[in-house]
Amino acid sequence: MEFAWSAVAVTGVIVGGLMMMFGFRKKEQAPAAFGQVDRVKKQDWMRTGNIDFHAAALESTSPQPLTLRVEEKRITENAVGQDIVELRWRLATLEEAKEVVICWNARQT
């Protein structure tokens, strides 16, 4: 019985040591062929003219805050010479929100 407990303890120490050894080792770096390829920036982030009023819960009957978002695009060129267009949505600035209000008021008159 005593031998069984000592065998379990030794096995636990060995398994724990192996887990620590493999868990804390440094991860190997991916080969350069699979890494991020540098791109040449052709155009920095610019507004596309698309806007969006985002509401968190459309199905709710209670008033929801609206978030004004602006779409932007950036154009880069990869190593082969192809243009890559990236799109993103970001929160609008106060000046952009004022532009939306001015356009809305001009349309209403």
N, C-alpha and C positions, 0 to 999 in steps of 0.2 A: 504494500500500500504506500509505504514511504517512497519507494522507487518510482511509483506512478506519478506522485506529486512532483518529484524532482524532475522527471522526464517532461512533464507538462510545463514546468517553470523554465527549463532550458529551451524547450521548443518555443515558448513565448518570447524569450529573450532573443533567440535567433531570428524569429519572424519579425519582431519589432525592430531589430537592428537592420534587417534587410529593407524593411519599409522606410526607415529613416534614411538609409544610404541611397535608395533609388528616389525617394521623395524630395530630398534636398539637393540633389545634384543639379548642375547647370544644364539647361536645355541646349541642345545643339542648334546652331544657326542654320537656317534654310539656305540651300545653295543660291548663288547669285542669280541664276536663271529664273528662280521663282520669286525674287524680291521685287520691290517697287522700282519701276523704271522711271528715271527722271524725264520730265516733259518740259517742253519749251512753252512758256506762257505767251499766248498771242493776244489775249484780251482778258483784263482782270474782271472782277465781278461787276456787272452792270445790270440795271433794272430792265426787265423785259416789257414792262407796262401792265402786266397782269397783277391784279390784287385779289385778296380773298378775305371775307369776313368769316372768321372761324368761331363756331359756338361749340362748347364742350358736349352738351346734351341737347340734341334737337327735339327729342320726344318729350322733354319736360314741359309742364305747363307753367312753371314758375319762370320769371325773367332770368335770362342767362347773359353773362357778360360776352360781348363780341370782341374778338381779337383781330385787328387789322394786320394782315400779312402781305408781304411784297415778294414777288418772284424775281430771282436774279439768275444770270447765267454767266459762265466763265468758259472761255475757249482756250484749249491747250493743244499742242501738237505732240504726238508721240514719236518714238524713234523711227518709225516707218514713214512718217510724214502725214499721217491721217489726223484730221481735226477731231478733237474730243470735246463735246459740249456737256458741261455739268450744270444741272439746275438745282436750285435750293430755294426754300421759303424762309424768310426771316421776318421778325417783327418790324413793323413800320416805324419810322421816326416821326416826331411831332410835325416836322415840316411836310412830310409825305401825307400825313393824315389831314393837314390843312389843305393840301392840294386836292384831296378827294372831296372835302367839304365844299371847296370853291367850285369844283366841276359839277357837283350835285346841285348846288344852288343855281348855277348858270343854266343847267338843264331844266330846272323847275319853272323858270320865268319865261 
